[in-house]
């Protein structure tokens, strides 16, 4: 299931216990996807997000 599906389930659910469980799963998926992205960057399967330009080195 995707993060959007959990968000929809939270909005549609009137049971508090399910909202808590979906929120926990959202946090778990976020951590998992962040770890996966870092692993992909480490193995050069994914490029790093462009950072800010080092302006001091451009001036010299």
PyMOL Python script that loads the backbone (N, CA, C, O; Angstrom):
from pymol import cmd

cmd.read_pdbstr("""\
ATOM      1  N   UNK A   1       0.843  -1.189   0.000  1.00  0.00           N
ATOM      2  CA  UNK A   1       0.000   0.000   0.000  1.00  0.00           C
ATOM      3  C   UNK A   1       0.882   1.244   0.000  1.00  0.00           C
ATOM      4  O   UNK A   1       1.982   1.258   0.552  1.00  0.00           O
ATOM      5  N   UNK A   2       0.376   2.250  -0.617  1.00  0.00           N
ATOM      6  CA  UNK A   2       1.125   3.489  -0.688  1.00  0.00           C
ATOM      7  C   UNK A   2       0.785   4.432   0.449  1.00  0.00           C
ATOM      8  O   UNK A   2      -0.195   4.245   1.169  1.00  0.00           O
ATOM      9  N   UNK A   3       1.607   5.435   0.589  1.00  0.00           N
ATOM     10  CA  UNK A   3       1.406   6.427   1.640  1.00  0.00           C
ATOM     11  C   UNK A   3       0.079   7.154   1.445  1.00  0.00           C
ATOM     12  O   UNK A   3      -0.610   7.455   2.420  1.00  0.00           O
ATOM     13  N   UNK A   4      -0.278   7.433   0.212  1.00  0.00           N
ATOM     14  CA  UNK A   4      -1.546   8.110  -0.070  1.00  0.00           C
ATOM     15  C   UNK A   4      -2.748   7.296   0.363  1.00  0.00           C
ATOM     16  O   UNK A   4      -3.742   7.844   0.839  1.00  0.00           O
ATOM     17  N   UNK A   5      -2.654   5.982   0.198  1.00  0.00           N
ATOM     18  CA  UNK A   5      -3.758   5.118   0.627  1.00  0.00           C
ATOM     19  C   UNK A   5      -3.937   5.159   2.143  1.00  0.00           C
ATOM     20  O   UNK A   5      -5.065   5.159   2.635  1.00  0.00           O
ATOM     21  N   UNK A   6      -2.838   5.194   2.877  1.00  0.00           N
ATOM     22  CA  UNK A   6      -2.941   5.289   4.340  1.00  0.00           C
ATOM     23  C   UNK A   6      -3.534   6.635   4.748  1.00  0.00           C
ATOM     24  O   UNK A   6      -4.328   6.706   5.686  1.00  0.00           O
ATOM     25  N   UNK A   7      -3.155   7.690   4.052  1.00  0.00           N
ATOM     26  CA  UNK A   7      -3.732   9.002   4.337  1.00  0.00           C
ATOM     27  C   UNK A   7      -5.229   9.033   4.096  1.00  0.00           C
ATOM     28  O   UNK A   7      -5.980   9.618   4.876  1.00  0.00           O
ATOM     29  N   UNK A   8      -5.660   8.400   3.015  1.00  0.00           N
ATOM     30  CA  UNK A   8      -7.092   8.312   2.727  1.00  0.00           C
ATOM     31  C   UNK A   8      -7.807   7.495   3.789  1.00  0.00           C
ATOM     32  O   UNK A   8      -8.911   7.844   4.208  1.00  0.00           O
ATOM     33  N   UNK A   9      -7.185   6.415   4.222  1.00  0.00           N
ATOM     34  CA  UNK A   9      -7.784   5.569   5.252  1.00  0.00           C
ATOM     35  C   UNK A   9      -7.923   6.319   6.574  1.00  0.00           C
ATOM     36  O   UNK A   9      -8.917   6.154   7.281  1.00  0.00           O
ATOM     37  N   UNK A  10      -6.930   7.141   6.910  1.00  0.00           N
ATOM     38  CA  UNK A  10      -7.015   7.935   8.143  1.00  0.00           C
ATOM     39  C   UNK A  10      -8.177   8.919   8.051  1.00  0.00           C
ATOM     40  O   UNK A  10      -8.933   9.093   9.007  1.00  0.00           O
ATOM     41  N   UNK A  11      -8.309   9.557   6.897  1.00  0.00           N
ATOM     42  CA  UNK A  11      -9.377  10.544   6.730  1.00  0.00           C
ATOM     43  C   UNK A  11     -10.761   9.903   6.763  1.00  0.00           C
ATOM     44  O   UNK A  11     -11.720  10.524   7.223  1.00  0.00           O
ATOM     45  N   UNK A  12     -10.873   8.673   6.282  1.00  0.00           N
ATOM     46  CA  UNK A  12     -12.178   8.018   6.192  1.00  0.00           C
ATOM     47  C   UNK A  12     -12.548   7.238   7.445  1.00  0.00           C
ATOM     48  O   UNK A  12     -13.715   6.897   7.638  1.00  0.00           O
ATOM     49  N   UNK A  13     -11.572   6.953   8.296  1.00  0.00           N
ATOM     50  CA  UNK A  13     -11.832   6.107   9.459  1.00  0.00           C
ATOM     51  C   UNK A  13     -12.364   6.925  10.635  1.00  0.00           C
ATOM     52  O   UNK A  13     -11.887   8.026  10.912  1.00  0.00           O
ATOM     53  N   UNK A  14     -13.348   6.371  11.311  1.00  0.00           N
ATOM     54  CA  UNK A  14     -13.859   7.020  12.519  1.00  0.00           C
ATOM     55  C   UNK A  14     -13.352   6.316  13.772  1.00  0.00           C
ATOM     56  O   UNK A  14     -13.602   6.762  14.892  1.00  0.00           O
ATOM     57  N   UNK A  15     -12.641   5.215  13.572  1.00  0.00           N
ATOM     58  CA  UNK A  15     -12.095   4.481  14.712  1.00  0.00           C
ATOM     59  C   UNK A  15     -10.718   5.025  15.062  1.00  0.00           C
ATOM     60  O   UNK A  15      -9.830   5.084  14.211  1.00  0.00           O
ATOM     61  N   UNK A  16     -10.547   5.418  16.309  1.00  0.00           N
ATOM     62  CA  UNK A  16      -9.274   6.004  16.739  1.00  0.00           C
ATOM     63  C   UNK A  16      -8.144   4.986  16.725  1.00  0.00           C
ATOM     64  O   UNK A  16      -6.999   5.333  16.432  1.00  0.00           O
ATOM     65  N   UNK A  17      -8.456   3.729  17.042  1.00  0.00           N
ATOM     66  CA  UNK A  17      -7.400   2.728  17.067  1.00  0.00           C
ATOM     67  C   UNK A  17      -6.812   2.496  15.672  1.00  0.00           C
ATOM     68  O   UNK A  17      -5.615   2.242  15.536  1.00  0.00           O
ATOM     69  N   UNK A  18      -7.645   2.581  14.649  1.00  0.00           N
ATOM     70  CA  UNK A  18      -7.133   2.429  13.288  1.00  0.00           C
ATOM     71  C   UNK A  18      -6.315   3.637  12.856  1.00  0.00           C
ATOM     72  O   UNK A  18      -5.321   3.495  12.145  1.00  0.00           O
ATOM     73  N   UNK A  19      -6.728   4.816  13.282  1.00  0.00           N
ATOM     74  CA  UNK A  19      -5.973   6.030  12.948  1.00  0.00           C
ATOM     75  C   UNK A  19      -4.573   5.954  13.549  1.00  0.00           C
ATOM     76  O   UNK A  19      -3.593   6.328  12.904  1.00  0.00           O
ATOM     77  N   UNK A  20      -4.482   5.471  14.776  1.00  0.00           N
ATOM     78  CA  UNK A  20      -3.173   5.319  15.426  1.00  0.00           C
ATOM     79  C   UNK A  20      -2.324   4.306  14.671  1.00  0.00           C
ATOM     80  O   UNK A  20      -1.134   4.530  14.447  1.00  0.00           O
ATOM     81  N   UNK A  21      -2.931   3.198  14.281  1.00  0.00           N
ATOM     82  CA  UNK A  21      -2.198   2.155  13.556  1.00  0.00           C
ATOM     83  C   UNK A  21      -1.735   2.643  12.185  1.00  0.00           C
ATOM     84  O   UNK A  21      -0.598   2.387  11.789  1.00  0.00           O
ATOM     85  N   UNK A  22      -2.601   3.339  11.464  1.00  0.00           N
ATOM     86  CA  UNK A  22      -2.214   3.882  10.161  1.00  0.00           C
ATOM     87  C   UNK A  22      -1.104   4.925  10.311  1.00  0.00           C
ATOM     88  O   UNK A  22      -0.204   4.992   9.474  1.00  0.00           O
ATOM     89  N   UNK A  23      -1.160   5.725  11.350  1.00  0.00           N
ATOM     90  CA  UNK A  23      -0.110   6.723  11.579  1.00  0.00           C
ATOM     91  C   UNK A  23       1.224   6.050  11.852  1.00  0.00           C
ATOM     92  O   UNK A  23       2.264   6.504  11.377  1.00  0.00           O
ATOM     93  N   UNK A  24       1.194   4.971  12.614  1.00  0.00           N
ATOM     94  CA  UNK A  24       2.420   4.213  12.893  1.00  0.00           C
ATOM     95  C   UNK A  24       2.983   3.629  11.597  1.00  0.00           C
ATOM     96  O   UNK A  24       4.190   3.673  11.358  1.00  0.00           O
ATOM     97  N   UNK A  25       2.099   3.087  10.770  1.00  0.00           N
ATOM     98  CA  UNK A  25       2.540   2.518   9.499  1.00  0.00           C
ATOM     99  C   UNK A  25       3.108   3.585   8.565  1.00  0.00           C
ATOM    100  O   UNK A  25       4.069   3.326   7.842  1.00  0.00           O
ATOM    101  N   UNK A  26       2.524   4.778   8.576  1.00  0.00           N
ATOM    102  CA  UNK A  26       3.050   5.878   7.760  1.00  0.00           C
ATOM    103  C   UNK A  26       4.482   6.226   8.161  1.00  0.00           C
ATOM    104  O   UNK A  26       5.345   6.422   7.306  1.00  0.00           O
ATOM    105  N   UNK A  27       4.724   6.302   9.467  1.00  0.00           N
ATOM    106  CA  UNK A  27       6.071   6.604   9.953  1.00  0.00           C
ATOM    107  C   UNK A  27       7.044   5.493   9.567  1.00  0.00           C
ATOM    108  O   UNK A  27       8.182   5.764   9.185  1.00  0.00           O
ATOM    109  N   UNK A  28       6.599   4.254   9.667  1.00  0.00           N
ATOM    110  CA  UNK A  28       7.442   3.113   9.323  1.00  0.00           C
ATOM    111  C   UNK A  28       7.780   3.106   7.829  1.00  0.00           C
ATOM    112  O   UNK A  28       8.921   2.839   7.452  1.00  0.00           O
ATOM    113  N   UNK A  29       6.803   3.395   6.992  1.00  0.00           N
ATOM    114  CA  UNK A  29       7.037   3.443   5.545  1.00  0.00           C
ATOM    115  C   UNK A  29       7.984   4.589   5.195  1.00  0.00           C
ATOM    116  O   UNK A  29       8.840   4.444   4.322  1.00  0.00           O
ATOM    117  N   UNK A  30       7.833   5.734   5.878  1.00  0.00           N
ATOM    118  CA  UNK A  30       8.727   6.860   5.632  1.00  0.00           C
ATOM    119  C   UNK A  30      10.169   6.522   5.943  1.00  0.00           C
ATOM    120  O   UNK A  30      11.069   6.870   5.178  1.00  0.00           O
ATOM    121  N   UNK A  31      10.397   5.850   7.054  1.00  0.00           N
ATOM    122  CA  UNK A  31      11.749   5.434   7.433  1.00  0.00           C
ATOM    123  C   UNK A  31      12.298   4.423   6.430  1.00  0.00           C
ATOM    124  O   UNK A  31      13.455   4.508   6.018  1.00  0.00           O
ATOM    125  N   UNK A  32      11.460   3.474   6.047  1.00  0.00           N
ATOM    126  CA  UNK A  32      11.866   2.442   5.098  1.00  0.00           C
ATOM    127  C   UNK A  32      12.238   3.049   3.749  1.00  0.00           C
ATOM    128  O   UNK A  32      13.248   2.667   3.157  1.00  0.00           O
ATOM    129  N   UNK A  33      11.440   3.981   3.263  1.00  0.00           N
ATOM    130  CA  UNK A  33      11.723   4.585   1.959  1.00  0.00           C
ATOM    131  C   UNK A  33      12.967   5.466   2.005  1.00  0.00           C
ATOM    132  O   UNK A  33      13.706   5.542   1.024  1.00  0.00           O
ATOM    133  N   UNK A  34      13.208   6.132   3.135  1.00  0.00           N
ATOM    134  CA  UNK A  34      14.412   6.943   3.285  1.00  0.00           C
ATOM    135  C   UNK A  34      15.654   6.053   3.272  1.00  0.00           C
ATOM    136  O   UNK A  34      16.652   6.378   2.629  1.00  0.00           O
ATOM    137  N   UNK A  35      15.585   4.929   3.985  1.00  0.00           N
ATOM    138  CA  UNK A  35      16.704   3.986   3.986  1.00  0.00           C
ATOM    139  C   UNK A  35      16.950   3.425   2.586  1.00  0.00           C
ATOM    140  O   UNK A  35      18.096   3.256   2.170  1.00  0.00           O
ATOM    141  N   UNK A  36      15.872   3.141   1.868  1.00  0.00           N
ATOM    142  CA  UNK A  36      16.006   2.635   0.504  1.00  0.00           C
ATOM    143  C   UNK A  36      16.638   3.651  -0.424  1.00  0.00           C
ATOM    144  O   UNK A  36      17.466   3.297  -1.263  1.00  0.00           O
ATOM    145  N   UNK A  37      16.258   4.907  -0.283  1.00  0.00           N
ATOM    146  CA  UNK A  37      16.842   5.960  -1.120  1.00  0.00           C
ATOM    147  C   UNK A  37      18.329   6.129  -0.825  1.00  0.00           C
ATOM    148  O   UNK A  37      19.128   6.297  -1.746  1.00  0.00           O
ATOM    149  N   UNK A  38      18.703   6.087   0.444  1.00  0.00           N
ATOM    150  CA  UNK A  38      20.122   6.202   0.807  1.00  0.00           C
ATOM    151  C   UNK A  38      20.922   5.031   0.245  1.00  0.00           C
ATOM    152  O   UNK A  38      22.044   5.221  -0.224  1.00  0.00           O
ATOM    153  N   UNK A  39      20.363   3.830   0.286  1.00  0.00           N
ATOM    154  CA  UNK A  39      21.030   2.652  -0.262  1.00  0.00           C
ATOM    155  C   UNK A  39      21.200   2.776  -1.774  1.00  0.00           C
ATOM    156  O   UNK A  39      22.242   2.411  -2.318  1.00  0.00           O
ATOM    157  N   UNK A  40      20.182   3.287  -2.444  1.00  0.00           N
ATOM    158  CA  UNK A  40      20.267   3.463  -3.890  1.00  0.00           C
ATOM    159  C   UNK A  40      21.311   4.511  -4.261  1.00  0.00           C
ATOM    160  O   UNK A  40      22.020   4.350  -5.254  1.00  0.00           O
ATOM    161  N   UNK A  41      21.413   5.577  -3.480  1.00  0.00           N
ATOM    162  CA  UNK A  41      22.431   6.600  -3.730  1.00  0.00           C
ATOM    163  C   UNK A  41      23.819   6.025  -3.493  1.00  0.00           C
ATOM    164  O   UNK A  41      24.745   6.287  -4.261  1.00  0.00           O
ATOM    165  N   UNK A  42      23.963   5.239  -2.429  1.00  0.00           N
ATOM    166  CA  UNK A  42      25.255   4.633  -2.093  1.00  0.00           C
ATOM    167  C   UNK A  42      25.737   3.710  -3.211  1.00  0.00           C
ATOM    168  O   UNK A  42      26.927   3.700  -3.527  1.00  0.00           O
ATOM    169  N   UNK A  43      24.842   2.943  -3.810  1.00  0.00           N
ATOM    170  CA  UNK A  43      25.202   2.014  -4.877  1.00  0.00           C
ATOM    171  C   UNK A  43      25.153   2.651  -6.263  1.00  0.00           C
ATOM    172  O   UNK A  43      25.312   1.965  -7.272  1.00  0.00           O
ATOM    173  N   UNK A  44      24.934   3.956  -6.308  1.00  0.00           N
ATOM    174  CA  UNK A  44      24.877   4.747  -7.539  1.00  0.00           C
ATOM    175  C   UNK A  44      23.774   4.268  -8.481  1.00  0.00           C
ATOM    176  O   UNK A  44      23.922   4.333  -9.701  1.00  0.00           O
ATOM    177  N   UNK A  45      22.675   3.789  -7.913  1.00  0.00           N
ATOM    178  CA  UNK A  45      21.489   3.438  -8.695  1.00  0.00           C
ATOM    179  C   UNK A  45      20.574   4.649  -8.808  1.00  0.00           C
ATOM    180  O   UNK A  45      19.649   4.662  -9.620  1.00  0.00           O
ATOM    181  N   UNK A  46      20.830   5.649  -8.006  1.00  0.00           N
ATOM    182  CA  UNK A  46      20.037   6.868  -7.986  1.00  0.00           C
ATOM    183  C   UNK A  46      20.989   8.020  -7.746  1.00  0.00           C
ATOM    184  O   UNK A  46      21.903   7.917  -6.928  1.00  0.00           O
ATOM    185  N   UNK A  47      20.781   9.114  -8.453  1.00  0.00           N
ATOM    186  CA  UNK A  47      21.649  10.267  -8.266  1.00  0.00           C
ATOM    187  C   UNK A  47      21.245  11.037  -7.025  1.00  0.00           C
ATOM    188  O   UNK A  47      20.082  11.039  -6.622  1.00  0.00           O
ATOM    189  N   UNK A  48      22.236  11.695  -6.425  1.00  0.00           N
ATOM    190  CA  UNK A  48      21.938  12.559  -5.288  1.00  0.00           C
ATOM    191  C   UNK A  48      21.139  13.763  -5.761  1.00  0.00           C
ATOM    192  O   UNK A  48      21.279  14.217  -6.896  1.00  0.00           O
ATOM    193  N   UNK A  49      20.312  14.263  -4.881  1.00  0.00           N
ATOM    194  CA  UNK A  49      19.557  15.473  -5.164  1.00  0.00           C
ATOM    195  C   UNK A  49      20.543  16.631  -5.244  1.00  0.00           C
ATOM    196  O   UNK A  49      21.411  16.747  -4.378  1.00  0.00           O
ATOM    197  N   UNK A  50      20.441  17.491  -6.252  1.00  0.00           N
ATOM    198  CA  UNK A  50      21.385  18.597  -6.371  1.00  0.00           C
ATOM    199  C   UNK A  50      21.369  19.482  -5.125  1.00  0.00           C
ATOM    200  O   UNK A  50      20.309  19.853  -4.620  1.00  0.00           O
ATOM    201  N   UNK A  51      22.540  19.802  -4.655  1.00  0.00           N
ATOM    202  CA  UNK A  51      22.653  20.668  -3.491  1.00  0.00           C
ATOM    203  C   UNK A  51      22.812  22.122  -3.906  1.00  0.00           C
ATOM    204  O   UNK A  51      22.738  22.456  -5.089  1.00  0.00           O
ATOM    205  N   UNK A  52      23.029  22.967  -2.935  1.00  0.00           N
ATOM    206  CA  UNK A  52      23.234  24.388  -3.200  1.00  0.00           C
ATOM    207  C   UNK A  52      24.621  24.595  -3.812  1.00  0.00           C
ATOM    208  O   UNK A  52      25.560  23.857  -3.514  1.00  0.00           O
ATOM    209  N   UNK A  53      24.731  25.584  -4.648  1.00  0.00           N
ATOM    210  CA  UNK A  53      26.003  25.911  -5.286  1.00  0.00           C
ATOM    211  C   UNK A  53      26.921  26.527  -4.242  1.00  0.00           C
ATOM    212  O   UNK A  53      26.496  27.360  -3.442  1.00  0.00           O
ATOM    213  N   UNK A  54      28.186  26.110  -4.255  1.00  0.00           N
ATOM    214  CA  UNK A  54      29.186  26.672  -3.346  1.00  0.00           C
ATOM    215  C   UNK A  54      29.619  28.016  -3.921  1.00  0.00           C
ATOM    216  O   UNK A  54      30.525  28.074  -4.752  1.00  0.00           O
ATOM    217  N   UNK A  55      28.982  29.085  -3.486  1.00  0.00           N
ATOM    218  CA  UNK A  55      29.176  30.404  -4.088  1.00  0.00           C
ATOM    219  C   UNK A  55      30.556  30.995  -3.797  1.00  0.00           C
ATOM    220  O   UNK A  55      31.087  31.752  -4.610  1.00  0.00           O
ATOM    221  N   UNK A  56      31.133  30.662  -2.664  1.00  0.00           N
ATOM    222  CA  UNK A  56      32.457  31.200  -2.349  1.00  0.00           C
ATOM    223  C   UNK A  56      33.501  30.719  -3.354  1.00  0.00           C
ATOM    224  O   UNK A  56      34.396  31.477  -3.728  1.00  0.00           O
ATOM    225  N   UNK A  57      33.391  29.467  -3.792  1.00  0.00           N
ATOM    226  CA  UNK A  57      34.365  28.957  -4.760  1.00  0.00           C
ATOM    227  C   UNK A  57      34.150  29.565  -6.145  1.00  0.00           C
ATOM    228  O   UNK A  57      35.091  29.631  -6.935  1.00  0.00           O
ATOM    229  N   UNK A  58      32.943  30.004  -6.450  1.00  0.00           N
ATOM    230  CA  UNK A  58      32.682  30.637  -7.741  1.00  0.00           C
ATOM    231  C   UNK A  58      33.264  32.046  -7.814  1.00  0.00           C
ATOM    232  O   UNK A  58      33.630  32.507  -8.895  1.00  0.00           O
ATOM    233  N   UNK A  59      33.353  32.731  -6.678  1.00  0.00           N
ATOM    234  CA  UNK A  59      33.858  34.100  -6.636  1.00  0.00           C
ATOM    235  C   UNK A  59      35.355  34.132  -6.914  1.00  0.00           C
ATOM    236  O   UNK A  59      35.840  35.059  -7.564  1.00  0.00           O
ATOM    237  N   UNK A  60      36.088  33.147  -6.438  1.00  0.00           N
ATOM    238  CA  UNK A  60      37.560  33.139  -6.553  1.00  0.00           C
ATOM    239  C   UNK A  60      38.042  32.799  -7.913  1.00  0.00           C
ATOM    240  O   UNK A  60      39.250  32.757  -8.147  1.00  0.00           O
TER     241      UNK A  60
END
""", "prot")
cmd.dss("prot")
cmd.show_as("cartoon", "prot")
cmd.util.cbc("prot")
cmd.orient("prot")
